[in-house]
Amino acid sequence: MIKSHLHHFLLPQQLRNGKGRIIYICRNPKDIAISYYRFKDYAKILDKDFATFDSFIDCFVKGIELYRCPWQRHVLEYWEHRHDSNILFLQYEDVVEVSYTHYLIKKDMPAAIRSIARFLGRELTDDDVSKISDYCYVDSMRNNPMVNWDCWKGVKDLNLNADLAFINKGKPGGWRDILTKEQSEKLDLMLQEVKKFGLEFKHSS
């Protein structure tokens, strides 16, 4: 398994031609911008020219930020190939929603897990699904050293005073509590661009 932020056109040709499987997860850019800024702050890799959150938003919208340049192109490349037999196109907002105690797979976590398993050609027992569900709660991942970046402590200089560290709240639409009206409107331009191709995001307004 390889985790990657590569554009579709940069993937190995064999993979693009159907050898292997791709699970692509996209997310509302309003929440992405916040999460990405916090990650870069935590990892101490913020570009000095875009160190403030407001300047970072401008950078993100213009598509000159590392890995997401531009976000619209990235997501639309995979959207165009969403019907390919080896691609499973998922939206974060369809996968996660908030409850009082956990962040749950929307409507039916076991059904979502089994859907991914079918795509991968795997058979899961009820016990398997239950264990995966437990692992996938945001609270569980935040405390899991295999995914919470604890392994980098002592190896890489991290900003341990950063807001929410590596794993944030994971709440769809959390941008409403953070973005200014002006920042939100700038990101609306990105949403409008992908909407022209039939791709819409929940929790966008």
Backbone torsions as a table, in degrees:
resi	resn	phi	psi	omega
1	MET	NA	135.1	178.7
2	ILE	-125.3	126.1	173.7
3	LYS	-94.0	129.7	-173.7
4	SER	-145.8	152.9	172.4
5	HIS	-109.4	14.6	-176.1
6	LEU	-66.0	145.2	169.3
7	HIS	-62.1	156.9	-179.9
8	HIS	-59.3	-40.9	-175.7
9	PHE	-69.8	-13.8	179.3
10	LEU	-95.1	-4.6	178.2
11	LEU	-68.8	155.8	175.6
12	PRO	-54.5	142.1	-175.7
13	GLN	-58.4	-41.1	-179.9
14	GLN	-60.6	-38.4	179.1
15	LEU	-67.7	-43.1	178.4
16	ARG	-64.4	-27.3	-178.6
17	ASN	-89.2	3.7	173.0
18	GLY	114.7	-3.7	178.4
19	LYS	-85.7	116.2	-175.3
20	GLY	94.3	173.6	-177.6
21	ARG	-125.0	149.6	-178.6
22	ILE	-124.5	125.2	170.1
23	ILE	-107.7	114.2	-176.9
24	TYR	-110.2	126.6	179.6
25	ILE	-116.9	122.2	176.6
26	CYS	-112.3	163.1	-174.7
27	ARG	-146.7	154.5	175.6
28	ASN	-52.1	124.9	-176.8
29	PRO	-62.9	-20.7	178.2
30	LYS	-67.0	-39.4	176.6
31	ASP	-78.8	-33.5	178.3
32	ILE	-59.7	-47.2	-176.1
33	ALA	-57.3	-42.0	179.7
34	ILE	-67.8	-48.1	-178.8
35	SER	-61.9	-41.6	-177.8
36	TYR	-68.3	-39.9	178.1
37	TYR	-63.0	-44.2	-179.3
38	ARG	-64.5	-38.3	177.8
39	PHE	-62.8	-46.2	-177.9
40	LYS	-66.3	-34.5	176.1
41	ASP	-65.0	-45.2	179.7
42	TYR	-63.5	-40.3	-177.3
43	ALA	-85.0	-1.9	-179.0
44	LYS	57.8	46.9	179.3
45	ILE	-127.2	25.4	175.8
46	LEU	-72.2	131.2	174.7
47	ASP	-64.4	132.4	-176.3
48	LYS	-60.2	-26.1	179.7
49	ASP	-79.2	-13.0	-179.3
50	PHE	-131.6	39.5	-173.2
51	ALA	-77.3	-26.2	177.3
52	THR	-83.1	152.8	-177.4
53	PHE	-63.3	-38.5	-178.8
54	ASP	-64.7	-43.3	179.1
55	SER	-70.0	-30.8	177.4
56	PHE	-65.8	-40.3	177.4
57	ILE	-59.4	-45.6	178.4
58	ASP	-59.2	-43.0	179.1
59	CYS	-62.3	-43.6	-178.7
60	PHE	-65.1	-44.4	-179.3
61	VAL	-63.8	-38.0	-178.8
62	LYS	-76.8	-10.9	177.8
63	GLY	74.7	34.2	179.6
64	ILE	-115.5	14.4	178.8
65	GLU	-93.9	143.2	-177.4
66	LEU	-53.2	136.9	176.0
67	TYR	78.4	-23.7	-174.1
68	ARG	-122.1	49.8	-170.2
69	CYS	-117.8	104.1	-22.3
70	PRO	-86.3	160.9	-178.2
71	TRP	-60.1	-41.3	-177.6
72	GLN	-58.5	-44.7	-179.4
73	ARG	-62.7	-43.2	-177.8
74	HIS	-58.9	-52.6	-174.4
75	VAL	-71.4	-34.8	-178.5
76	LEU	-71.9	-28.5	176.5
77	GLU	-60.5	-44.9	-179.8
78	TYR	-76.1	-34.3	176.6
79	TRP	-59.6	-39.6	179.1
80	GLU	-62.6	-29.2	-177.5
81	HIS	-104.2	16.7	-174.5
82	ARG	-63.4	-20.7	179.9
83	HIS	-93.8	-0.6	176.2
84	ASP	-62.3	142.6	-174.5
85	SER	-64.8	-22.1	-177.3
86	ASN	-103.1	14.9	179.5
87	ILE	-123.1	130.6	172.3
88	LEU	-112.8	109.9	-176.9
89	PHE	-95.2	118.5	-178.1
90	LEU	-121.7	149.7	172.9
91	GLN	-110.8	131.5	-178.4
92	TYR	-52.2	-41.2	-177.7
93	GLU	-66.3	-22.1	176.5
94	ASP	-85.6	-11.3	-174.6
95	VAL	-103.3	-32.7	-172.1
96	VAL	-126.2	139.3	169.4
97	GLU	-148.1	161.4	-174.2
98	VAL	-89.8	142.1	168.8
99	SER	-124.6	-176.0	-177.1
100	TYR	-69.5	-28.5	-175.4
101	THR	-120.7	-22.3	-175.6
102	HIS	-142.7	166.8	170.4
103	TYR	-102.4	116.5	-169.1
104	LEU	-108.3	152.4	169.3
105	ILE	-61.1	130.8	-172.7
106	LYS	-58.6	131.1	176.3
107	LYS	69.9	-53.1	-172.4
108	ASP	-155.8	94.6	-178.7
109	MET	-58.3	-46.6	179.1
110	PRO	-58.4	-38.7	179.9
111	ALA	-64.5	-40.4	179.4
112	ALA	-65.4	-42.0	179.5
113	ILE	-64.2	-41.9	179.2
114	ARG	-67.5	-32.4	177.6
115	SER	-63.8	-43.3	177.4
116	ILE	-66.1	-40.1	179.6
117	ALA	-62.3	-42.0	178.3
118	ARG	-61.9	-41.4	179.0
119	PHE	-60.7	-35.0	-179.6
120	LEU	-87.9	-0.7	179.5
121	GLY	72.0	32.3	-177.4
122	ARG	-113.8	144.9	174.6
123	GLU	-103.3	129.7	-179.1
124	LEU	-117.5	142.1	172.8
125	THR	-83.4	166.8	176.3
126	ASP	-59.7	-35.5	179.3
127	ASP	-67.2	-39.6	176.4
128	ASP	-58.6	-47.6	-177.7
129	VAL	-62.7	-40.2	179.3
130	SER	-63.4	-43.4	-179.9
131	LYS	-65.9	-41.7	179.0
132	ILE	-63.7	-40.2	178.4
133	SER	-58.6	-44.7	179.7
134	ASP	-61.8	-42.9	-179.6
135	TYR	-64.6	-29.6	-172.4
136	CYS	-84.7	-7.6	174.3
137	TYR	-63.7	138.3	-179.7
138	VAL	-58.0	-41.1	178.9
139	ASP	-60.0	-38.3	179.4
140	SER	-67.4	-43.6	-179.3
141	MET	-66.6	-35.2	179.4
142	ARG	-62.2	-29.4	-178.9
143	ASN	-100.3	6.0	-178.1
144	ASN	-99.3	111.3	-177.3
145	PRO	-63.1	-13.4	178.5
146	MET	-75.9	-18.3	-177.0
147	VAL	-130.5	-9.3	-172.9
148	ASN	-96.4	10.1	176.9
149	TRP	74.7	9.5	176.8
150	ASP	-59.5	-27.4	-178.1
151	CYS	-63.9	-19.8	-179.2
152	TRP	-86.2	-16.0	179.1
153	LYS	-64.4	129.9	-176.8
154	GLY	89.6	-13.7	178.7
155	VAL	-108.4	-42.9	-179.6
156	LYS	-121.3	144.6	177.4
157	ASP	-73.3	112.5	-178.1
158	LEU	-112.8	153.9	175.1
159	ASN	-88.6	88.6	-174.7
160	LEU	-72.1	-7.3	176.8
161	ASN	-97.1	4.7	-178.5
162	ALA	-65.8	150.4	-179.4
163	ASP	-64.7	116.2	175.5
164	LEU	67.4	6.6	175.1
165	ALA	53.4	-136.6	-171.2
166	PHE	-82.3	-45.4	-179.3
167	ILE	-101.1	119.6	-176.8
168	ASN	-89.4	-145.7	-177.5
169	LYS	-83.0	-26.8	179.8
170	GLY	71.5	15.9	-173.7
171	LYS	-90.2	119.7	175.0
172	PRO	-59.6	135.1	179.0
173	GLY	81.7	8.7	-179.9
174	GLY	-64.1	-17.0	179.8
175	TRP	-58.9	-25.9	-177.3
176	ARG	-60.3	-26.8	-179.1
177	ASP	-87.2	-4.4	-171.1
178	ILE	-126.1	-46.2	-174.9
179	LEU	-72.6	143.3	171.2
180	THR	-77.9	166.5	178.3
181	LYS	-58.8	-41.4	-179.6
182	GLU	-64.9	-43.8	179.2
183	GLN	-63.7	-42.4	179.0
184	SER	-61.2	-42.1	-179.4
185	GLU	-65.8	-34.8	176.7
186	LYS	-63.3	-42.1	-179.7
187	LEU	-73.8	-23.4	175.0
188	ASP	-59.2	-31.7	179.6
189	LEU	-61.9	-36.3	177.9
190	MET	-68.2	-41.6	179.4
191	LEU	-64.8	-38.9	179.3
192	GLN	-65.2	-34.5	-179.1
193	GLU	-66.9	-44.0	-179.1
194	VAL	-76.3	-25.2	178.7
195	LYS	-62.9	-29.6	178.4
196	LYS	-59.7	-23.2	-178.5
197	PHE	-102.5	11.2	176.5
198	GLY	89.8	6.6	-179.4
199	LEU	-100.9	115.1	-180.0
200	GLU	-123.1	154.7	-177.2
201	PHE	-122.2	138.5	175.1
202	LYS	-75.3	163.2	178.4
203	HIS	58.2	38.3	-178.4
204	SER	-99.1	-7.6	-179.2
205	SER	-141.6	NA	NA
